[in-house]
C-alpha cells in the first residue's frame, strides 16, 4: 500500500543538473534586469508597506524606511523582487503538483514533536529575517547572486552563513538526525 | 545588449513581468532539486544529504561563467550589473545570524517560500518568523545602524581583493568546488540515512 503510494511521487532531479538550471535562471535575471535573484527583499518591501499603512507617522521617522527609499524609489510592492517571489510560489507549486508532492504537513525528524519543530521554525525565521537585513540580502540575494558577480561581500556572507551553521550543527543535531 | 532593463530595451512593466517568469523558474528548480524539504536542506550540515552544497555551488559557477562569457562576447555590460556593496562588519555578523537561523529553522527565505508553496506548514511558520525578524530590524534600526554602515569597502570584486584576474579566480573556484563535490559524495556514503 505504502509502496504504491510512494511510486506516484517523482524523485528529485540530479543536484548538479539542478545547479546548472538554477545558474541559468540567475544568469537570465542578470541579463534581463541587471541584478540577481533574491528573497528577503520581497519581505522587506512587505514590511515597509505594512509599517507605512499601519502607522505612517512613526514609519516616516524610521531610518529603516529612509534607507529603503534611498534604494527603491516608488511603490515598495512594485519591485522586481516582489514579482520574482510571487513567481517562486507559482513555480514551487507547479513543481510540487507535477511531482505529486503537494501535501499539508509539518515536516520534522522523528526525534522531535511537530510543536517543537514549529517553534524552531519560527525562531529560525526571526533570526534569518533579522540577519538578512543586516547582511543586505539572504542566501540567494547576497551569497548566491553576489558570488555570481564575484562580489567580495557575497563570498564573505556565504562563508559566514555556512560556517556558523556548521559550527552550531552539533547542538541542534537531535532536531534533524 | 544586456542588461535589457537598464539599457531600456524593455519597459519597466515587461521587466516586472519577466521577474515573475524568472521567479517561476527559480521556484520550480528549487522544488525539483528538493529545496522544499527542511530535512533535506539541513542534511548538508550532517553529511547525509549534500544537495544544498551541490546545487548552490554549481549554480554560482554556472552563472559566474555565463556572465564572464556574456561579458567577453559583448552581450552584457558588467558595469551596469548591480553588485551588492560590501560593508564588512554587517556582511559577517548578518551572515552569522543567518547561519544560526538556518540550522535552527531549516530553511532560508527563498527555500521557505518554496516549501510553503507545496504545503509545508513549518515553512509557512518560518516565513512568519522572517516577517517578525525584518520588522524587529526595522523598528530598532537606530540601535544597529552604526554596525549596519560600518567598514564600507565599496563594491569590490573578490578577485580584485585577492589580486587575481576574474578568469583565474573562476578557475580556482571551480577546482575548489570539484573538491567539495568529491567530499560531498564521500560524506553521503559515509553518513547515509534511509528515509526522511
Boltz contact constraints between the chains, C-beta under 6 A:
constraints:
  - contact:
      token1: [A, 12]
      token2: [B, 33]
      max_distance: 6.0
  - contact:
      token1: [A, 12]
      token2: [B, 34]
      max_distance: 6.0
  - contact:
      token1: [A, 13]
      token2: [B, 32]
      max_distance: 6.0
  - contact:
      token1: [A, 15]
      token2: [B, 33]
      max_distance: 6.0
  - contact:
      token1: [A, 15]
      token2: [B, 51]
      max_distance: 6.0
  - contact:
      token1: [A, 15]
      token2: [B, 54]
      max_distance: 6.0
  - contact:
      token1: [A, 15]
      token2: [B, 55]
      max_distance: 6.0
  - contact:
      token1: [A, 16]
      token2: [B, 54]
      max_distance: 6.0
  - contact:
      token1: [A, 16]
      token2: [B, 58]
      max_distance: 6.0
  - contact:
      token1: [A, 18]
      token2: [B, 29]
      max_distance: 6.0
  - contact:
      token1: [A, 18]
      token2: [B, 33]
      max_distance: 6.0
  - contact:
      token1: [A, 18]
      token2: [B, 55]
      max_distance: 6.0
  - contact:
      token1: [A, 19]
      token2: [B, 55]
      max_distance: 6.0
  - contact:
      token1: [A, 19]
      token2: [B, 58]
      max_distance: 6.0
  - contact:
      token1: [A, 19]
      token2: [B, 59]
      max_distance: 6.0
  - contact:
      token1: [A, 20]
      token2: [B, 58]
      max_distance: 6.0
  - contact:
      token1: [A, 20]
      token2: [B, 62]
      max_distance: 6.0
  - contact:
      token1: [A, 21]
      token2: [B, 29]
      max_distance: 6.0
  - contact:
      token1: [A, 22]
      token2: [B, 29]
      max_distance: 6.0
  - contact:
      token1: [A, 22]
      token2: [B, 59]
      max_distance: 6.0
  - contact:
      token1: [A, 23]
      token2: [B, 59]
      max_distance: 6.0
  - contact:
      token1: [A, 23]
      token2: [B, 62]
      max_distance: 6.0
  - contact:
      token1: [A, 23]
      token2: [B, 63]
      max_distance: 6.0
  - contact:
      token1: [A, 25]
      token2: [B, 25]
      max_distance: 6.0
  - contact:
      token1: [A, 25]
      token2: [B, 26]
      max_distance: 6.0
  - contact:
      token1: [A, 26]
      token2: [B, 63]
      max_distance: 6.0
  - contact:
      token1: [A, 27]
      token2: [B, 63]
      max_distance: 6.0
  - contact:
      token1: [A, 27]
      token2: [B, 66]
      max_distance: 6.0
  - contact:
      token1: [A, 28]
      token2: [B, 22]
      max_distance: 6.0
  - contact:
      token1: [A, 29]
      token2: [B, 22]
      max_distance: 6.0
  - contact:
      token1: [A, 30]
      token2: [B, 81]
      max_distance: 6.0
  - contact:
      token1: [A, 31]
      token2: [B, 2]
      max_distance: 6.0
  - contact:
      token1: [A, 31]
      token2: [B, 76]
      max_distance: 6.0
  - contact:
      token1: [A, 32]
      token2: [B, 4]
      max_distance: 6.0
  - contact:
      token1: [A, 32]
      token2: [B, 18]
      max_distance: 6.0
  - contact:
      token1: [A, 33]
      token2: [B, 5]
      max_distance: 6.0
  - contact:
      token1: [A, 33]
      token2: [B, 15]
      max_distance: 6.0
  - contact:
      token1: [A, 34]
      token2: [B, 3]
      max_distance: 6.0
  - contact:
      token1: [A, 34]
      token2: [B, 6]
      max_distance: 6.0
  - contact:
      token1: [A, 34]
      token2: [B, 80]
      max_distance: 6.0
  - contact:
      token1: [A, 34]
      token2: [B, 81]
      max_distance: 6.0
  - contact:
      token1: [A, 34]
      token2: [B, 82]
      max_distance: 6.0
  - contact:
      token1: [A, 35]
      token2: [B, 82]
      max_distance: 6.0
  - contact:
      token1: [A, 37]
      token2: [B, 26]
      max_distance: 6.0
  - contact:
      token1: [A, 39]
      token2: [B, 109]
      max_distance: 6.0
  - contact:
      token1: [A, 39]
      token2: [B, 110]
      max_distance: 6.0
  - contact:
      token1: [A, 40]
      token2: [B, 109]
      max_distance: 6.0
  - contact:
      token1: [A, 43]
      token2: [B, 130]
      max_distance: 6.0
  - contact:
      token1: [A, 43]
      token2: [B, 134]
      max_distance: 6.0
  - contact:
      token1: [A, 44]
      token2: [B, 134]
      max_distance: 6.0
  - contact:
      token1: [A, 47]
      token2: [B, 134]
      max_distance: 6.0
  - contact:
      token1: [A, 47]
      token2: [B, 135]
      max_distance: 6.0
  - contact:
      token1: [A, 47]
      token2: [B, 138]
      max_distance: 6.0
  - contact:
      token1: [A, 63]
      token2: [B, 141]
      max_distance: 6.0
  - contact:
      token1: [A, 63]
      token2: [B, 142]
      max_distance: 6.0
  - contact:
      token1: [A, 63]
      token2: [B, 145]
      max_distance: 6.0
  - contact:
      token1: [A, 64]
      token2: [B, 138]
      max_distance: 6.0
  - contact:
      token1: [A, 64]
      token2: [B, 141]
      max_distance: 6.0
  - contact:
      token1: [A, 80]
      token2: [B, 19]
      max_distance: 6.0
  - contact:
      token1: [A, 83]
      token2: [B, 16]
      max_distance: 6.0
  - contact:
      token1: [A, 83]
      token2: [B, 19]
      max_distance: 6.0
  - contact:
      token1: [A, 83]
      token2: [B, 20]
      max_distance: 6.0
  - contact:
      token1: [A, 84]
      token2: [B, 19]
      max_distance: 6.0
  - contact:
      token1: [A, 84]
      token2: [B, 22]
      max_distance: 6.0
  - contact:
      token1: [A, 84]
      token2: [B, 23]
      max_distance: 6.0
  - contact:
      token1: [A, 86]
      token2: [B, 20]
      max_distance: 6.0
  - contact:
      token1: [A, 87]
      token2: [B, 20]
      max_distance: 6.0
  - contact:
      token1: [A, 87]
      token2: [B, 23]
      max_distance: 6.0
  - contact:
      token1: [A, 87]
      token2: [B, 24]
      max_distance: 6.0
  - contact:
      token1: [A, 88]
      token2: [B, 23]
      max_distance: 6.0
  - contact:
      token1: [A, 88]
      token2: [B, 26]
      max_distance: 6.0
  - contact:
      token1: [A, 88]
      token2: [B, 27]
      max_distance: 6.0
  - contact:
      token1: [A, 88]
      token2: [B, 113]
      max_distance: 6.0
  - contact:
      token1: [A, 89]
      token2: [B, 113]
      max_distance: 6.0
  - contact:
      token1: [A, 89]
      token2: [B, 117]
      max_distance: 6.0
  - contact:
      token1: [A, 90]
      token2: [B, 24]
      max_distance: 6.0
  - contact:
      token1: [A, 91]
      token2: [B, 24]
      max_distance: 6.0
  - contact:
      token1: [A, 91]
      token2: [B, 27]
      max_distance: 6.0
  - contact:
      token1: [A, 91]
      token2: [B, 28]
      max_distance: 6.0
  - contact:
      token1: [A, 92]
      token2: [B, 27]
      max_distance: 6.0
  - contact:
      token1: [A, 92]
      token2: [B, 31]
      max_distance: 6.0
  - contact:
      token1: [A, 92]
      token2: [B, 114]
      max_distance: 6.0
  - contact:
      token1: [A, 92]
      token2: [B, 117]
      max_distance: 6.0
  - contact:
      token1: [A, 93]
      token2: [B, 117]
      max_distance: 6.0
  - contact:
      token1: [A, 94]
      token2: [B, 28]
      max_distance: 6.0
  - contact:
      token1: [A, 95]
      token2: [B, 28]
      max_distance: 6.0
  - contact:
      token1: [A, 95]
      token2: [B, 31]
      max_distance: 6.0
  - contact:
      token1: [A, 95]
      token2: [B, 32]
      max_distance: 6.0
  - contact:
      token1: [A, 96]
      token2: [B, 31]
      max_distance: 6.0
  - contact:
      token1: [A, 96]
      token2: [B, 118]
      max_distance: 6.0
  - contact:
      token1: [A, 101]
      token2: [B, 118]
      max_distance: 6.0
  - contact:
      token1: [A, 102]
      token2: [B, 118]
      max_distance: 6.0
  - contact:
      token1: [A, 102]
      token2: [B, 119]
      max_distance: 6.0
  - contact:
      token1: [A, 103]
      token2: [B, 119]
      max_distance: 6.0
  - contact:
      token1: [A, 104]
      token2: [B, 119]
      max_distance: 6.0
  - contact:
      token1: [A, 106]
      token2: [B, 121]
      max_distance: 6.0
  - contact:
      token1: [A, 106]
      token2: [B, 122]
      max_distance: 6.0
  - contact:
      token1: [A, 107]
      token2: [B, 38]
      max_distance: 6.0
  - contact:
      token1: [A, 107]
      token2: [B, 120]
      max_distance: 6.0
  - contact:
      token1: [A, 107]
      token2: [B, 122]
      max_distance: 6.0
  - contact:
      token1: [A, 117]
      token2: [B, 122]
      max_distance: 6.0
  - contact:
      token1: [A, 118]
      token2: [B, 125]
      max_distance: 6.0
  - contact:
      token1: [A, 120]
      token2: [B, 104]
      max_distance: 6.0
  - contact:
      token1: [A, 121]
      token2: [B, 105]
      max_distance: 6.0
  - contact:
      token1: [A, 121]
      token2: [B, 122]
      max_distance: 6.0
  - contact:
      token1: [A, 121]
      token2: [B, 125]
      max_distance: 6.0
  - contact:
      token1: [A, 121]
      token2: [B, 126]
      max_distance: 6.0
  - contact:
      token1: [A, 122]
      token2: [B, 125]
      max_distance: 6.0
  - contact:
      token1: [A, 122]
      token2: [B, 129]
      max_distance: 6.0
  - contact:
      token1: [A, 123]
      token2: [B, 104]
      max_distance: 6.0
  - contact:
      token1: [A, 124]
      token2: [B, 101]
      max_distance: 6.0
  - contact:
      token1: [A, 124]
      token2: [B, 104]
      max_distance: 6.0
  - contact:
      token1: [A, 124]
      token2: [B, 105]
      max_distance: 6.0
  - contact:
      token1: [A, 125]
      token2: [B, 105]
      max_distance: 6.0
  - contact:
      token1: [A, 125]
      token2: [B, 126]
      max_distance: 6.0
  - contact:
      token1: [A, 125]
      token2: [B, 129]
      max_distance: 6.0
  - contact:
      token1: [A, 125]
      token2: [B, 130]
      max_distance: 6.0
  - contact:
      token1: [A, 126]
      token2: [B, 129]
      max_distance: 6.0
  - contact:
      token1: [A, 126]
      token2: [B, 132]
      max_distance: 6.0
  - contact:
      token1: [A, 126]
      token2: [B, 133]
      max_distance: 6.0
  - contact:
      token1: [A, 127]
      token2: [B, 97]
      max_distance: 6.0
  - contact:
      token1: [A, 127]
      token2: [B, 100]
      max_distance: 6.0
  - contact:
      token1: [A, 127]
      token2: [B, 101]
      max_distance: 6.0
  - contact:
      token1: [A, 128]
      token2: [B, 98]
      max_distance: 6.0
  - contact:
      token1: [A, 128]
      token2: [B, 101]
      max_distance: 6.0
  - contact:
      token1: [A, 129]
      token2: [B, 130]
      max_distance: 6.0
  - contact:
      token1: [A, 129]
      token2: [B, 133]
      max_distance: 6.0
  - contact:
      token1: [A, 129]
      token2: [B, 134]
      max_distance: 6.0
  - contact:
      token1: [A, 130]
      token2: [B, 97]
      max_distance: 6.0
  - contact:
      token1: [A, 130]
      token2: [B, 133]
      max_distance: 6.0
  - contact:
      token1: [A, 130]
      token2: [B, 136]
      max_distance: 6.0
  - contact:
      token1: [A, 130]
      token2: [B, 137]
      max_distance: 6.0
  - contact:
      token1: [A, 131]
      token2: [B, 94]
      max_distance: 6.0
  - contact:
      token1: [A, 131]
      token2: [B, 97]
      max_distance: 6.0
  - contact:
      token1: [A, 131]
      token2: [B, 98]
      max_distance: 6.0
  - contact:
      token1: [A, 131]
      token2: [B, 101]
      max_distance: 6.0
  - contact:
      token1: [A, 133]
      token2: [B, 134]
      max_distance: 6.0
  - contact:
      token1: [A, 133]
      token2: [B, 137]
      max_distance: 6.0
  - contact:
      token1: [A, 134]
      token2: [B, 90]
      max_distance: 6.0
  - contact:
      token1: [A, 134]
      token2: [B, 94]
      max_distance: 6.0
  - contact:
      token1: [A, 135]
      token2: [B, 91]
      max_distance: 6.0
  - contact:
      token1: [A, 135]
      token2: [B, 94]
      max_distance: 6.0
  - contact:
      token1: [A, 135]
      token2: [B, 95]
      max_distance: 6.0
  - contact:
      token1: [A, 136]
      token2: [B, 84]
      max_distance: 6.0
  - contact:
      token1: [A, 138]
      token2: [B, 108]
      max_distance: 6.0
  - contact:
      token1: [A, 138]
      token2: [B, 109]
      max_distance: 6.0
  - contact:
      token1: [A, 139]
      token2: [B, 108]
      max_distance: 6.0
  - contact:
      token1: [A, 140]
      token2: [B, 110]
      max_distance: 6.0
  - contact:
      token1: [A, 142]
      token2: [B, 84]
      max_distance: 6.0
  - contact:
      token1: [A, 144]
      token2: [B, 60]
      max_distance: 6.0
  - contact:
      token1: [A, 146]
      token2: [B, 84]
      max_distance: 6.0
  - contact:
      token1: [A, 147]
      token2: [B, 60]
      max_distance: 6.0
  - contact:
      token1: [A, 148]
      token2: [B, 60]
      max_distance: 6.0
  - contact:
      token1: [A, 148]
      token2: [B, 63]
      max_distance: 6.0
  - contact:
      token1: [A, 148]
      token2: [B, 64]
      max_distance: 6.0
  - contact:
      token1: [A, 149]
      token2: [B, 81]
      max_distance: 6.0
  - contact:
      token1: [A, 149]
      token2: [B, 83]
      max_distance: 6.0
  - contact:
      token1: [A, 150]
      token2: [B, 157]
      max_distance: 6.0
  - contact:
      token1: [A, 150]
      token2: [B, 158]
      max_distance: 6.0
  - contact:
      token1: [A, 150]
      token2: [B, 159]
      max_distance: 6.0
  - contact:
      token1: [A, 151]
      token2: [B, 83]
      max_distance: 6.0
  - contact:
      token1: [A, 151]
      token2: [B, 84]
      max_distance: 6.0
  - contact:
      token1: [A, 152]
      token2: [B, 86]
      max_distance: 6.0
  - contact:
      token1: [A, 152]
      token2: [B, 156]
      max_distance: 6.0
  - contact:
      token1: [A, 152]
      token2: [B, 158]
      max_distance: 6.0
  - contact:
      token1: [A, 152]
      token2: [B, 161]
      max_distance: 6.0
  - contact:
      token1: [A, 153]
      token2: [B, 84]
      max_distance: 6.0
  - contact:
      token1: [A, 153]
      token2: [B, 86]
      max_distance: 6.0
  - contact:
      token1: [A, 153]
      token2: [B, 91]
      max_distance: 6.0
  - contact:
      token1: [A, 155]
      token2: [B, 158]
      max_distance: 6.0
  - contact:
      token1: [A, 156]
      token2: [B, 91]
      max_distance: 6.0
  - contact:
      token1: [A, 157]
      token2: [B, 91]
      max_distance: 6.0
  - contact:
      token1: [A, 157]
      token2: [B, 95]
      max_distance: 6.0
  - contact:
      token1: [A, 160]
      token2: [B, 92]
      max_distance: 6.0
  - contact:
      token1: [A, 160]
      token2: [B, 95]
      max_distance: 6.0
  - contact:
      token1: [A, 160]
      token2: [B, 96]
      max_distance: 6.0
  - contact:
      token1: [A, 161]
      token2: [B, 95]
      max_distance: 6.0
  - contact:
      token1: [A, 161]
      token2: [B, 98]
      max_distance: 6.0
  - contact:
      token1: [A, 161]
      token2: [B, 99]
      max_distance: 6.0
  - contact:
      token1: [A, 164]
      token2: [B, 96]
      max_distance: 6.0
  - contact:
      token1: [A, 164]
      token2: [B, 99]
      max_distance: 6.0
  - contact:
      token1: [A, 164]
      token2: [B, 100]
      max_distance: 6.0
  - contact:
      token1: [A, 165]
      token2: [B, 45]
      max_distance: 6.0
  - contact:
      token1: [A, 165]
      token2: [B, 99]
      max_distance: 6.0
  - contact:
      token1: [A, 165]
      token2: [B, 102]
      max_distance: 6.0
  - contact:
      token1: [A, 165]
      token2: [B, 103]
      max_distance: 6.0
  - contact:
      token1: [A, 166]
      token2: [B, 45]
      max_distance: 6.0
  - contact:
      token1: [A, 168]
      token2: [B, 100]
      max_distance: 6.0
  - contact:
      token1: [A, 168]
      token2: [B, 103]
      max_distance: 6.0
  - contact:
      token1: [A, 169]
      token2: [B, 45]
      max_distance: 6.0
  - contact:
      token1: [A, 169]
      token2: [B, 103]
      max_distance: 6.0
  - contact:
      token1: [A, 172]
      token2: [B, 103]
      max_distance: 6.0
  - contact:
      token1: [A, 176]
      token2: [B, 42]
      max_distance: 6.0
  - contact:
      token1: [A, 177]
      token2: [B, 46]
      max_distance: 6.0
